Amino acid sequence: MSAIKIIDFRCLLVARVLVSLAVQIQGITVGWQVYELTKSPLSLGLVGLAEVLPFIAVALYAGHVTDVVERRR
């Protein structure tokens, strides 16, 4: 039986796609508004940096934890 035939899975899939799209639109909108208010490429770059720093920090920590923790435990 195909997973797409299950109505709950279809709803989950559509919801995840829409949430992902909304997050991308929000990021573009925030950057656009900052640039419109300041006309400064530096400010726009700082907004992008502020958006990506938490991801980088968590990714580095998660990578370290993945290397240290025993998987068979």
Predicted model as a PDB file, atoms N, CA, C, CB and O in Angstrom, pLDDT in the B-factor column:
MODEL        1                                                                  
ATOM      1  N   MET A   1       0.846  -1.183   0.000  1.00 67.00           N  
ATOM      2  CA  MET A   1       0.000   0.000   0.000  1.00 67.00           C  
ATOM      3  C   MET A   1       0.889   1.244   0.000  1.00 67.00           C  
ATOM      4  CB  MET A   1      -0.961   0.000   1.226  1.00 67.00           C  
ATOM      5  O   MET A   1       1.823   1.345   0.796  1.00 67.00           O  
ATOM      6  N   SER A   2       0.607   2.153  -0.860  1.00 89.00           N  
ATOM      7  CA  SER A   2       1.396   3.371  -0.972  1.00 89.00           C  
ATOM      8  C   SER A   2       1.096   4.317   0.197  1.00 89.00           C  
ATOM      9  CB  SER A   2       1.114   4.070  -2.316  1.00 89.00           C  
ATOM     10  O   SER A   2      -0.045   4.431   0.645  1.00 89.00           O  
ATOM     11  N   ALA A   3       2.140   4.985   0.675  1.00 87.00           N  
ATOM     12  CA  ALA A   3       1.968   5.905   1.807  1.00 87.00           C  
ATOM     13  C   ALA A   3       1.082   7.092   1.429  1.00 87.00           C  
ATOM     14  CB  ALA A   3       3.336   6.407   2.297  1.00 87.00           C  
ATOM     15  O   ALA A   3       0.399   7.658   2.283  1.00 87.00           O  
ATOM     16  N   ILE A   4       1.095   7.463   0.164  1.00 87.00           N  
ATOM     17  CA  ILE A   4       0.289   8.615  -0.277  1.00 87.00           C  
ATOM     18  C   ILE A   4      -1.206   8.323  -0.183  1.00 87.00           C  
ATOM     19  CB  ILE A   4       0.651   9.000  -1.718  1.00 87.00           C  
ATOM     20  O   ILE A   4      -2.012   9.251  -0.103  1.00 87.00           O  
ATOM     21  N   LYS A   5      -1.580   7.063  -0.192  1.00 90.00           N  
ATOM     22  CA  LYS A   5      -2.997   6.710  -0.104  1.00 90.00           C  
ATOM     23  C   LYS A   5      -3.565   6.918   1.293  1.00 90.00           C  
ATOM     24  CB  LYS A   5      -3.196   5.272  -0.521  1.00 90.00           C  
ATOM     25  O   LYS A   5      -4.782   6.944   1.471  1.00 90.00           O  
ATOM     26  N   ILE A   6      -2.694   7.064   2.281  1.00 92.00           N  
ATOM     27  CA  ILE A   6      -3.141   7.274   3.662  1.00 92.00           C  
ATOM     28  C   ILE A   6      -3.412   8.762   3.850  1.00 92.00           C  
ATOM     29  CB  ILE A   6      -2.074   6.759   4.699  1.00 92.00           C  
ATOM     30  O   ILE A   6      -2.516   9.589   3.678  1.00 92.00           O  
ATOM     31  N   ILE A   7      -4.644   9.098   4.201  1.00 94.00           N  
ATOM     32  CA  ILE A   7      -5.084  10.497   4.274  1.00 94.00           C  
ATOM     33  C   ILE A   7      -4.297  11.284   5.320  1.00 94.00           C  
ATOM     34  CB  ILE A   7      -6.580  10.566   4.592  1.00 94.00           C  
ATOM     35  O   ILE A   7      -3.962  12.446   5.088  1.00 94.00           O  
ATOM     36  N   ASP A   8      -3.998  10.678   6.456  1.00 95.00           N  
ATOM     37  CA  ASP A   8      -3.250  11.392   7.495  1.00 95.00           C  
ATOM     38  C   ASP A   8      -1.834  11.717   7.031  1.00 95.00           C  
ATOM     39  CB  ASP A   8      -3.201  10.561   8.783  1.00 95.00           C  
ATOM     40  O   ASP A   8      -1.311  12.790   7.335  1.00 95.00           O  
ATOM     41  N   PHE A   9      -1.215  10.798   6.299  1.00 95.00           N  
ATOM     42  CA  PHE A   9       0.127  11.059   5.777  1.00 95.00           C  
ATOM     43  C   PHE A   9       0.100  12.178   4.746  1.00 95.00           C  
ATOM     44  CB  PHE A   9       0.721   9.787   5.159  1.00 95.00           C  
ATOM     45  O   PHE A   9       0.990  13.028   4.720  1.00 95.00           O  
ATOM     46  N   ARG A  10      -0.924  12.177   3.899  1.00 95.00           N  
ATOM     47  CA  ARG A  10      -1.047  13.265   2.916  1.00 95.00           C  
ATOM     48  C   ARG A  10      -1.196  14.614   3.600  1.00 95.00           C  
ATOM     49  CB  ARG A  10      -2.243  13.020   1.989  1.00 95.00           C  
ATOM     50  O   ARG A  10      -0.582  15.597   3.186  1.00 95.00           O  
ATOM     51  N   CYS A  11      -2.004  14.659   4.637  1.00 96.00           N  
ATOM     52  CA  CYS A  11      -2.183  15.908   5.388  1.00 96.00           C  
ATOM     53  C   CYS A  11      -0.858  16.353   6.012  1.00 96.00           C  
ATOM     54  CB  CYS A  11      -3.262  15.732   6.487  1.00 96.00           C  
ATOM     55  O   CYS A  11      -0.513  17.534   5.970  1.00 96.00           O  
ATOM     56  N   LEU A  12      -0.123  15.412   6.587  1.00 97.00           N  
ATOM     57  CA  LEU A  12       1.171  15.722   7.180  1.00 97.00           C  
ATOM     58  C   LEU A  12       2.132  16.251   6.121  1.00 97.00           C  
ATOM     59  CB  LEU A  12       1.761  14.482   7.864  1.00 97.00           C  
ATOM     60  O   LEU A  12       2.824  17.244   6.349  1.00 97.00           O  
ATOM     61  N   LEU A  13       2.177  15.600   4.976  1.00 96.00           N  
ATOM     62  CA  LEU A  13       3.072  16.004   3.901  1.00 96.00           C  
ATOM     63  C   LEU A  13       2.742  17.407   3.398  1.00 96.00           C  
ATOM     64  CB  LEU A  13       2.998  15.005   2.754  1.00 96.00           C  
ATOM     65  O   LEU A  13       3.642  18.226   3.211  1.00 96.00           O  
ATOM     66  N   VAL A  14       1.470  17.685   3.179  1.00 97.00           N  
ATOM     67  CA  VAL A  14       1.057  19.017   2.716  1.00 97.00           C  
ATOM     68  C   VAL A  14       1.386  20.068   3.766  1.00 97.00           C  
ATOM     69  CB  VAL A  14      -0.452  19.042   2.393  1.00 97.00           C  
ATOM     70  O   VAL A  14       1.862  21.152   3.432  1.00 97.00           O  
ATOM     71  N   ALA A  15       1.136  19.756   5.029  1.00 98.00           N  
ATOM     72  CA  ALA A  15       1.423  20.709   6.107  1.00 98.00           C  
ATOM     73  C   ALA A  15       2.909  21.017   6.182  1.00 98.00           C  
ATOM     74  CB  ALA A  15       0.934  20.163   7.452  1.00 98.00           C  
ATOM     75  O   ALA A  15       3.291  22.175   6.355  1.00 98.00           O  
ATOM     76  N   ARG A  16       3.759  19.994   6.053  1.00 98.00           N  
ATOM     77  CA  ARG A  16       5.205  20.223   6.113  1.00 98.00           C  
ATOM     78  C   ARG A  16       5.684  21.076   4.953  1.00 98.00           C  
ATOM     79  CB  ARG A  16       5.951  18.898   6.119  1.00 98.00           C  
ATOM     80  O   ARG A  16       6.542  21.942   5.131  1.00 98.00           O  
ATOM     81  N   VAL A  17       5.141  20.841   3.769  1.00 98.00           N  
ATOM     82  CA  VAL A  17       5.522  21.644   2.607  1.00 98.00           C  
ATOM     83  C   VAL A  17       5.099  23.094   2.804  1.00 98.00           C  
ATOM     84  CB  VAL A  17       4.894  21.074   1.319  1.00 98.00           C  
ATOM     85  O   VAL A  17       5.867  24.011   2.514  1.00 98.00           O  
ATOM     86  N   LEU A  18       3.883  23.304   3.296  1.00 98.00           N  
ATOM     87  CA  LEU A  18       3.399  24.669   3.511  1.00 98.00           C  
ATOM     88  C   LEU A  18       4.175  25.394   4.601  1.00 98.00           C  
ATOM     89  CB  LEU A  18       1.927  24.647   3.865  1.00 98.00           C  
ATOM     90  O   LEU A  18       4.451  26.586   4.469  1.00 98.00           O  
ATOM     91  N   VAL A  19       4.531  24.700   5.671  1.00 98.00           N  
ATOM     92  CA  VAL A  19       5.319  25.322   6.731  1.00 98.00           C  
ATOM     93  C   VAL A  19       6.707  25.694   6.217  1.00 98.00           C  
ATOM     94  CB  VAL A  19       5.432  24.380   7.944  1.00 98.00           C  
ATOM     95  O   VAL A  19       7.220  26.771   6.520  1.00 98.00           O  
ATOM     96  N   SER A  20       7.300  24.811   5.450  1.00 97.00           N  
ATOM     97  CA  SER A  20       8.617  25.096   4.875  1.00 97.00           C  
ATOM     98  C   SER A  20       8.557  26.320   3.954  1.00 97.00           C  
ATOM     99  CB  SER A  20       9.139  23.870   4.096  1.00 97.00           C  
ATOM    100  O   SER A  20       9.432  27.185   4.000  1.00 97.00           O  
ATOM    101  N   LEU A  21       7.535  26.380   3.135  1.00 98.00           N  
ATOM    102  CA  LEU A  21       7.347  27.532   2.248  1.00 98.00           C  
ATOM    103  C   LEU A  21       7.148  28.815   3.056  1.00 98.00           C  
ATOM    104  CB  LEU A  21       6.142  27.302   1.315  1.00 98.00           C  
ATOM    105  O   LEU A  21       7.699  29.859   2.707  1.00 98.00           O  
ATOM    106  N   ALA A  22       6.367  28.744   4.128  1.00 98.00           N  
ATOM    107  CA  ALA A  22       6.116  29.922   4.954  1.00 98.00           C  
ATOM    108  C   ALA A  22       7.391  30.416   5.625  1.00 98.00           C  
ATOM    109  CB  ALA A  22       5.060  29.612   6.008  1.00 98.00           C  
ATOM    110  O   ALA A  22       7.605  31.624   5.725  1.00 98.00           O  
ATOM    111  N   VAL A  23       8.232  29.510   6.081  1.00 94.00           N  
ATOM    112  CA  VAL A  23       9.490  29.908   6.717  1.00 94.00           C  
ATOM    113  C   VAL A  23      10.404  30.596   5.707  1.00 94.00           C  
ATOM    114  CB  VAL A  23      10.201  28.683   7.332  1.00 94.00           C  
ATOM    115  O   VAL A  23      11.051  31.591   6.032  1.00 94.00           O  
ATOM    116  N   GLN A  24      10.459  30.076   4.493  1.00 95.00           N  
ATOM    117  CA  GLN A  24      11.285  30.690   3.459  1.00 95.00           C  
ATOM    118  C   GLN A  24      10.767  32.090   3.104  1.00 95.00           C  
ATOM    119  CB  GLN A  24      11.319  29.800   2.204  1.00 95.00           C  
ATOM    120  O   GLN A  24      11.553  33.024   2.944  1.00 95.00           O  
ATOM    121  N   ILE A  25       9.462  32.227   2.984  1.00 97.00           N  
ATOM    122  CA  ILE A  25       8.866  33.534   2.680  1.00 97.00           C  
ATOM    123  C   ILE A  25       9.150  34.514   3.809  1.00 97.00           C  
ATOM    124  CB  ILE A  25       7.340  33.405   2.454  1.00 97.00           C  
ATOM    125  O   ILE A  25       9.443  35.682   3.553  1.00 97.00           O  
ATOM    126  N   GLN A  26       9.068  34.056   5.052  1.00 95.00           N  
ATOM    127  CA  GLN A  26       9.329  34.930   6.189  1.00 95.00           C  
ATOM    128  C   GLN A  26      10.772  35.427   6.175  1.00 95.00           C  
ATOM    129  CB  GLN A  26       9.033  34.200   7.502  1.00 95.00           C  
ATOM    130  O   GLN A  26      11.023  36.602   6.441  1.00 95.00           O  
ATOM    131  N   GLY A  27      11.713  34.552   5.870  1.00 92.00           N  
ATOM    132  CA  GLY A  27      13.113  34.960   5.811  1.00 92.00           C  
ATOM    133  C   GLY A  27      13.366  36.004   4.740  1.00 92.00           C  
ATOM    134  O   GLY A  27      14.104  36.963   4.964  1.00 92.00           O  
ATOM    135  N   ILE A  28      12.763  35.823   3.587  1.00 94.00           N  
ATOM    136  CA  ILE A  28      12.912  36.800   2.508  1.00 94.00           C  
ATOM    137  C   ILE A  28      12.268  38.123   2.895  1.00 94.00           C  
ATOM    138  CB  ILE A  28      12.292  36.269   1.204  1.00 94.00           C  
ATOM    139  O   ILE A  28      12.826  39.189   2.635  1.00 94.00           O  
ATOM    140  N   THR A  29      11.102  38.056   3.513  1.00 95.00           N  
ATOM    141  CA  THR A  29      10.383  39.273   3.894  1.00 95.00           C  
ATOM    142  C   THR A  29      11.154  40.081   4.934  1.00 95.00           C  
ATOM    143  CB  THR A  29       9.001  38.921   4.434  1.00 95.00           C  
ATOM    144  O   THR A  29      11.220  41.307   4.847  1.00 95.00           O  
ATOM    145  N   VAL A  30      11.730  39.402   5.907  1.00 94.00           N  
ATOM    146  CA  VAL A  30      12.491  40.104   6.945  1.00 94.00           C  
ATOM    147  C   VAL A  30      13.713  40.785   6.329  1.00 94.00           C  
ATOM    148  CB  VAL A  30      12.928  39.122   8.065  1.00 94.00           C  
ATOM    149  O   VAL A  30      13.994  41.948   6.620  1.00 94.00           O  
ATOM    150  N   GLY A  31      14.429  40.063   5.482  1.00 94.00           N  
ATOM    151  CA  GLY A  31      15.579  40.660   4.814  1.00 94.00           C  
ATOM    152  C   GLY A  31      15.196  41.837   3.945  1.00 94.00           C  
ATOM    153  O   GLY A  31      15.883  42.858   3.934  1.00 94.00           O  
ATOM    154  N   TRP A  32      14.109  41.700   3.222  1.00 95.00           N  
ATOM    155  CA  TRP A  32      13.639  42.769   2.351  1.00 95.00           C  
ATOM    156  C   TRP A  32      13.269  44.009   3.177  1.00 95.00           C  
ATOM    157  CB  TRP A  32      12.428  42.293   1.519  1.00 95.00           C  
ATOM    158  O   TRP A  32      13.627  45.129   2.814  1.00 95.00           O  
ATOM    159  N   GLN A  33      12.558  43.804   4.279  1.00 96.00           N  
ATOM    160  CA  GLN A  33      12.152  44.936   5.102  1.00 96.00           C  
ATOM    161  C   GLN A  33      13.365  45.634   5.718  1.00 96.00           C  
ATOM    162  CB  GLN A  33      11.192  44.474   6.201  1.00 96.00           C  
ATOM    163  O   GLN A  33      13.413  46.863   5.760  1.00 96.00           O  
ATOM    164  N   VAL A  34      14.330  44.874   6.190  1.00 95.00           N  
ATOM    165  CA  VAL A  34      15.538  45.477   6.763  1.00 95.00           C  
ATOM    166  C   VAL A  34      16.259  46.301   5.700  1.00 95.00           C  
ATOM    167  CB  VAL A  34      16.482  44.385   7.337  1.00 95.00           C  
ATOM    168  O   VAL A  34      16.701  47.417   5.972  1.00 95.00           O  
ATOM    169  N   TYR A  35      16.378  45.759   4.501  1.00 96.00           N  
ATOM    170  CA  TYR A  35      17.060  46.499   3.438  1.00 96.00           C  
ATOM    171  C   TYR A  35      16.281  47.755   3.047  1.00 96.00           C  
ATOM    172  CB  TYR A  35      17.259  45.603   2.211  1.00 96.00           C  
ATOM    173  O   TYR A  35      16.882  48.800   2.798  1.00 96.00           O  
ATOM    174  N   GLU A  36      14.954  47.666   2.991  1.00 97.00           N  
ATOM    175  CA  GLU A  36      14.140  48.837   2.656  1.00 97.00           C  
ATOM    176  C   GLU A  36      14.267  49.936   3.716  1.00 97.00           C  
ATOM    177  CB  GLU A  36      12.672  48.429   2.499  1.00 97.00           C  
ATOM    178  O   GLU A  36      14.262  51.122   3.386  1.00 97.00           O  
ATOM    179  N   LEU A  37      14.378  49.545   4.979  1.00 96.00           N  
ATOM    180  CA  LEU A  37      14.471  50.536   6.050  1.00 96.00           C  
ATOM    181  C   LEU A  37      15.859  51.157   6.149  1.00 96.00           C  
ATOM    182  CB  LEU A  37      14.105  49.901   7.374  1.00 96.00           C  
ATOM    183  O   LEU A  37      15.990  52.349   6.430  1.00 96.00           O  
ATOM    184  N   THR A  38      16.891  50.356   5.919  1.00 96.00           N  
ATOM    185  CA  THR A  38      18.250  50.855   6.149  1.00 96.00           C  
ATOM    186  C   THR A  38      19.017  51.175   4.880  1.00 96.00           C  
ATOM    187  CB  THR A  38      19.018  49.857   6.936  1.00 96.00           C  
ATOM    188  O   THR A  38      19.944  51.983   4.913  1.00 96.00           O  
ATOM    189  N   LYS A  39      18.651  50.558   3.757  1.00 95.00           N  
ATOM    190  CA  LYS A  39      19.389  50.692   2.484  1.00 95.00           C  
ATOM    191  C   LYS A  39      20.854  50.306   2.652  1.00 95.00           C  
ATOM    192  CB  LYS A  39      19.290  52.136   1.951  1.00 95.00           C  
ATOM    193  O   LYS A  39      21.726  50.808   1.943  1.00 95.00           O  
ATOM    194  N   SER A  40      21.109  49.412   3.595  1.00 95.00           N  
ATOM    195  CA  SER A  40      22.476  49.011   3.906  1.00 95.00           C  
ATOM    196  C   SER A  40      22.662  47.517   3.627  1.00 95.00           C  
ATOM    197  CB  SER A  40      22.816  49.334   5.381  1.00 95.00           C  
ATOM    198  O   SER A  40      22.010  46.680   4.252  1.00 95.00           O  
ATOM    199  N   PRO A  41      23.551  47.188   2.690  1.00 95.00           N  
ATOM    200  CA  PRO A  41      23.831  45.769   2.458  1.00 95.00           C  
ATOM    201  C   PRO A  41      24.443  45.088   3.688  1.00 95.00           C  
ATOM    202  CB  PRO A  41      24.768  45.615   1.266  1.00 95.00           C  
ATOM    203  O   PRO A  41      24.258  43.888   3.891  1.00 95.00           O  
ATOM    204  N   LEU A  42      25.164  45.847   4.497  1.00 97.00           N  
ATOM    205  CA  LEU A  42      25.739  45.281   5.711  1.00 97.00           C  
ATOM    206  C   LEU A  42      24.644  44.821   6.668  1.00 97.00           C  
ATOM    207  CB  LEU A  42      26.649  46.304   6.399  1.00 97.00           C  
ATOM    208  O   LEU A  42      24.735  43.736   7.243  1.00 97.00           O  
ATOM    209  N   SER A  43      23.617  45.634   6.838  1.00 95.00           N  
ATOM    210  CA  SER A  43      22.500  45.248   7.708  1.00 95.00           C  
ATOM    211  C   SER A  43      21.806  43.995   7.187  1.00 95.00           C  
ATOM    212  CB  SER A  43      21.487  46.398   7.824  1.00 95.00           C  
ATOM    213  O   SER A  43      21.429  43.116   7.962  1.00 95.00           O  
ATOM    214  N   LEU A  44      21.643  43.921   5.880  1.00 95.00           N  
ATOM    215  CA  LEU A  44      21.036  42.739   5.281  1.00 95.00           C  
ATOM    216  C   LEU A  44      21.901  41.506   5.524  1.00 95.00           C  
ATOM    217  CB  LEU A  44      20.822  42.950   3.777  1.00 95.00           C  
ATOM    218  O   LEU A  44      21.385  40.428   5.823  1.00 95.00           O  
ATOM    219  N   GLY A  45      23.194  41.665   5.398  1.00 95.00           N  
ATOM    220  CA  GLY A  45      24.109  40.562   5.670  1.00 95.00           C  
ATOM    221  C   GLY A  45      24.079  40.133   7.121  1.00 95.00           C  
ATOM    222  O   GLY A  45      24.168  38.943   7.421  1.00 95.00           O  
ATOM    223  N   LEU A  46      23.954  41.100   8.029  1.00 96.00           N  
ATOM    224  CA  LEU A  46      23.884  40.769   9.453  1.00 96.00           C  
ATOM    225  C   LEU A  46      22.603  40.010   9.784  1.00 96.00           C  
ATOM    226  CB  LEU A  46      23.972  42.041  10.300  1.00 96.00           C  
ATOM    227  O   LEU A  46      22.605  39.133  10.648  1.00 96.00           O  
ATOM    228  N   VAL A  47      21.511  40.343   9.102  1.00 94.00           N  
ATOM    229  CA  VAL A  47      20.263  39.601   9.295  1.00 94.00           C  
ATOM    230  C   VAL A  47      20.451  38.155   8.841  1.00 94.00           C  
ATOM    231  CB  VAL A  47      19.094  40.270   8.519  1.00 94.00           C  
ATOM    232  O   VAL A  47      20.030  37.224   9.528  1.00 94.00           O  
ATOM    233  N   GLY A  48      21.080  37.973   7.687  1.00 92.00           N  
ATOM    234  CA  GLY A  48      21.356  36.621   7.212  1.00 92.00           C  
ATOM    235  C   GLY A  48      22.255  35.860   8.163  1.00 92.00           C  
ATOM    236  O   GLY A  48      22.042  34.673   8.409  1.00 92.00           O  
ATOM    237  N   LEU A  49      23.257  36.534   8.699  1.00 95.00           N  
ATOM    238  CA  LEU A  49      24.158  35.908   9.660  1.00 95.00           C  
ATOM    239  C   LEU A  49      23.407  35.516  10.931  1.00 95.00           C  
ATOM    240  CB  LEU A  49      25.321  36.854   9.999  1.00 95.00           C  
ATOM    241  O   LEU A  49      23.627  34.435  11.476  1.00 95.00           O  
ATOM    242  N   ALA A  50      22.527  36.387  11.400  1.00 93.00           N  
ATOM    243  CA  ALA A  50      21.747  36.087  12.601  1.00 93.00           C  
ATOM    244  C   ALA A  50      20.819  34.899  12.378  1.00 93.00           C  
ATOM    245  CB  ALA A  50      20.935  37.311  13.026  1.00 93.00           C  
ATOM    246  O   ALA A  50      20.517  34.161  13.316  1.00 93.00           O  
ATOM    247  N   GLU A  51      20.364  34.711  11.140  1.00 90.00           N  
ATOM    248  CA  GLU A  51      19.493  33.573  10.855  1.00 90.00           C  
ATOM    249  C   GLU A  51      20.271  32.261  10.792  1.00 90.00           C  
ATOM    250  CB  GLU A  51      18.754  33.798   9.546  1.00 90.00           C  
ATOM    251  O   GLU A  51      19.729  31.212  11.140  1.00 90.00           O  
ATOM    252  N   VAL A  52      21.519  32.301  10.358  1.00 92.00           N  
ATOM    253  CA  VAL A  52      22.269  31.068  10.139  1.00 92.00           C  
ATOM    254  C   VAL A  52      23.131  30.669  11.346  1.00 92.00           C  
ATOM    255  CB  VAL A  52      23.147  31.220   8.917  1.00 92.00           C  
ATOM    256  O   VAL A  52      23.488  29.497  11.471  1.00 92.00           O  
ATOM    257  N   LEU A  53      23.467  31.593  12.220  1.00 95.00           N  
ATOM    258  CA  LEU A  53      24.330  31.269  13.364  1.00 95.00           C  
ATOM    259  C   LEU A  53      23.762  30.175  14.274  1.00 95.00           C  
ATOM    260  CB  LEU A  53      24.569  32.512  14.179  1.00 95.00           C  
ATOM    261  O   LEU A  53      24.507  29.269  14.650  1.00 95.00           O  
ATOM    262  N   PRO A  54      22.485  30.219  14.640  1.00 94.00           N  
ATOM    263  CA  PRO A  54      21.968  29.133  15.484  1.00 94.00           C  
ATOM    264  C   PRO A  54      22.073  27.761  14.805  1.00 94.00           C  
ATOM    265  CB  PRO A  54      20.513  29.410  15.850  1.00 94.00           C  
ATOM    266  O   PRO A  54      22.372  26.762  15.460  1.00 94.00           O  
ATOM    267  N   PHE A  55      21.830  27.719  13.511  1.00 93.00           N  
ATOM    268  CA  PHE A  55      21.951  26.459  12.781  1.00 93.00           C  
ATOM    269  C   PHE A  55      23.375  25.929  12.824  1.00 93.00           C  
ATOM    270  CB  PHE A  55      21.508  26.639  11.334  1.00 93.00           C  
ATOM    271  O   PHE A  55      23.597  24.743  13.067  1.00 93.00           O  
ATOM    272  N   ILE A  56      24.326  26.800  12.592  1.00 94.00           N  
ATOM    273  CA  ILE A  56      25.737  26.380  12.605  1.00 94.00           C  
ATOM    274  C   ILE A  56      26.128  25.895  13.997  1.00 94.00           C  
ATOM    275  CB  ILE A  56      26.663  27.546  12.163  1.00 94.00           C  
ATOM    276  O   ILE A  56      26.795  24.869  14.130  1.00 94.00           O  
ATOM    277  N   ALA A  57      25.722  26.618  15.027  1.00 93.00           N  
ATOM    278  CA  ALA A  57      26.075  26.232  16.395  1.00 93.00           C  
ATOM    279  C   ALA A  57      25.478  24.871  16.755  1.00 93.00           C  
ATOM    280  CB  ALA A  57      25.593  27.298  17.391  1.00 93.00           C  
ATOM    281  O   ALA A  57      26.163  24.022  17.326  1.00 93.00           O  
ATOM    282  N   VAL A  58      24.219  24.668  16.427  1.00 96.00           N  
ATOM    283  CA  VAL A  58      23.572  23.396  16.747  1.00 96.00           C  
ATOM    284  C   VAL A  58      24.177  22.269  15.913  1.00 96.00           C  
ATOM    285  CB  VAL A  58      22.050  23.484  16.506  1.00 96.00           C  
ATOM    286  O   VAL A  58      24.364  21.161  16.417  1.00 96.00           O  
ATOM    287  N   ALA A  59      24.482  22.536  14.652  1.00 95.00           N  
ATOM    288  CA  ALA A  59      25.053  21.498  13.790  1.00 95.00           C  
ATOM    289  C   ALA A  59      26.424  21.061  14.302  1.00 95.00           C  
ATOM    290  CB  ALA A  59      25.166  22.005  12.341  1.00 95.00           C  
ATOM    291  O   ALA A  59      26.733  19.869  14.290  1.00 95.00           O  
ATOM    292  N   LEU A  60      27.241  22.000  14.748  1.00 93.00           N  
ATOM    293  CA  LEU A  60      28.553  21.646  15.273  1.00 93.00           C  
ATOM    294  C   LEU A  60      28.425  20.819  16.553  1.00 93.00           C  
ATOM    295  CB  LEU A  60      29.378  22.909  15.537  1.00 93.00           C  
ATOM    296  O   LEU A  60      29.133  19.827  16.728  1.00 93.00           O  
ATOM    297  N   TYR A  61      27.533  21.223  17.435  1.00 94.00           N  
ATOM    298  CA  TYR A  61      27.324  20.483  18.680  1.00 94.00           C  
ATOM    299  C   TYR A  61      26.757  19.092  18.390  1.00 94.00           C  
ATOM    300  CB  TYR A  61      26.377  21.261  19.618  1.00 94.00           C  
ATOM    301  O   TYR A  61      27.206  18.108  18.979  1.00 94.00           O  
ATOM    302  N   ALA A  62      25.776  19.003  17.489  1.00 93.00           N  
ATOM    303  CA  ALA A  62      25.178  17.711  17.149  1.00 93.00           C  
ATOM    304  C   ALA A  62      26.204  16.785  16.516  1.00 93.00           C  
ATOM    305  CB  ALA A  62      23.991  17.901  16.203  1.00 93.00           C  
ATOM    306  O   ALA A  62      26.187  15.582  16.776  1.00 93.00           O  
ATOM    307  N   GLY A  63      27.086  17.314  15.702  1.00 92.00           N  
ATOM    308  CA  GLY A  63      28.144  16.502  15.109  1.00 92.00           C  
ATOM    309  C   GLY A  63      29.083  15.956  16.155  1.00 92.00           C  
ATOM    310  O   GLY A  63      29.495  14.798  16.086  1.00 92.00           O  
ATOM    311  N   HIS A  64      29.422  16.780  17.120  1.00 92.00           N  
ATOM    312  CA  HIS A  64      30.300  16.326  18.204  1.00 92.00           C  
ATOM    313  C   HIS A  64      29.615  15.230  19.019  1.00 92.00           C  
ATOM    314  CB  HIS A  64      30.692  17.511  19.122  1.00 92.00           C  
ATOM    315  O   HIS A  64      30.226  14.207  19.328  1.00 92.00           O  
ATOM    316  N   VAL A  65      28.351  15.446  19.365  1.00 92.00           N  
ATOM    317  CA  VAL A  65      27.618  14.450  20.151  1.00 92.00           C  
ATOM    318  C   VAL A  65      27.507  13.140  19.362  1.00 92.00           C  
ATOM    319  CB  VAL A  65      26.202  14.979  20.529  1.00 92.00           C  
ATOM    320  O   VAL A  65      27.645  12.058  19.933  1.00 92.00           O  
ATOM    321  N   THR A  66      27.262  13.237  18.073  1.00 90.00           N  
ATOM    322  CA  THR A  66      27.160  12.038  17.245  1.00 90.00           C  
ATOM    323  C   THR A  66      28.469  11.258  17.231  1.00 90.00           C  
ATOM    324  CB  THR A  66      26.762  12.412  15.821  1.00 90.00           C  
ATOM    325  O   THR A  66      28.457  10.027  17.235  1.00 90.00           O  
ATOM    326  N   ASP A  67      29.588  11.959  17.216  1.00 91.00           N  
ATOM    327  CA  ASP A  67      30.882  11.280  17.217  1.00 91.00           C  
ATOM    328  C   ASP A  67      31.208  10.646  18.560  1.00 91.00           C  
ATOM    329  CB  ASP A  67      31.972  12.250  16.840  1.00 91.00           C  
ATOM    330  O   ASP A  67      31.872   9.610  18.606  1.00 91.00           O  
ATOM    331  N   VAL A  68      30.756  11.245  19.649  1.00 92.00           N  
ATOM    332  CA  VAL A  68      31.147  10.797  20.988  1.00 92.00           C  
ATOM    333  C   VAL A  68      30.240   9.686  21.514  1.00 92.00           C  
ATOM    334  CB  VAL A  68      31.129  11.970  21.954  1.00 92.00           C  
ATOM    335  O   VAL A  68      30.729   8.752  22.148  1.00 92.00           O  
ATOM    336  N   VAL A  69      28.940   9.765  21.267  1.00 90.00           N  
ATOM    337  CA  VAL A  69      27.982   8.827  21.851  1.00 90.00           C  
ATOM    338  C   VAL A  69      28.056   7.481  21.125  1.00 90.00           C  
ATOM    339  CB  VAL A  69      26.544   9.403  21.783  1.00 90.00           C  
ATOM    340  O   VAL A  69      28.123   7.413  19.898  1.00 90.00           O  
ATOM    341  N   GLU A  70      28.041   6.425  21.921  1.00 86.00           N  
ATOM    342  CA  GLU A  70      28.055   5.064  21.365  1.00 86.00           C  
ATOM    343  C   GLU A  70      26.686   4.749  20.748  1.00 86.00           C  
ATOM    344  CB  GLU A  70      28.416   4.014  22.471  1.00 86.00           C  
ATOM    345  O   GLU A  70      25.663   4.851  21.426  1.00 86.00           O  
ATOM    346  N   ARG A  71      26.665   4.373  19.484  1.00 81.00           N  
ATOM    347  CA  ARG A  71      25.399   4.137  18.776  1.00 81.00           C  
ATOM    348  C   ARG A  71      24.712   2.865  19.205  1.00 81.00           C  
ATOM    349  CB  ARG A  71      25.634   4.090  17.297  1.00 81.00           C  
ATOM    350  O   ARG A  71      23.487   2.776  19.122  1.00 81.00           O  
ATOM    351  N   ARG A  72      25.448   1.887  19.658  1.00 79.00           N  
ATOM    352  CA  ARG A  72      24.850   0.596  20.006  1.00 79.00           C  
ATOM    353  C   ARG A  72      24.224   0.589  21.387  1.00 79.00           C  
ATOM    354  CB  ARG A  72      25.887  -0.488  19.927  1.00 79.00           C  
ATOM    355  O   ARG A  72      23.643  -0.413  21.803  1.00 79.00           O  
ATOM    356  N   ARG A  73      24.336   1.674  22.082  1.00 70.00           N  
ATOM    357  CA  ARG A  73      23.820   1.767  23.436  1.00 70.00           C  
ATOM    358  C   ARG A  73      22.330   1.843  23.467  1.00 70.00           C  
ATOM    359  CB  ARG A  73      24.390   2.947  24.131  1.00 70.00           C  
ATOM    360  O   ARG A  73      21.738   1.926  24.543  1.00 70.00           O  
TER     361      ARG A  73                                                      
ENDMDL                                                                          
END                                                                             
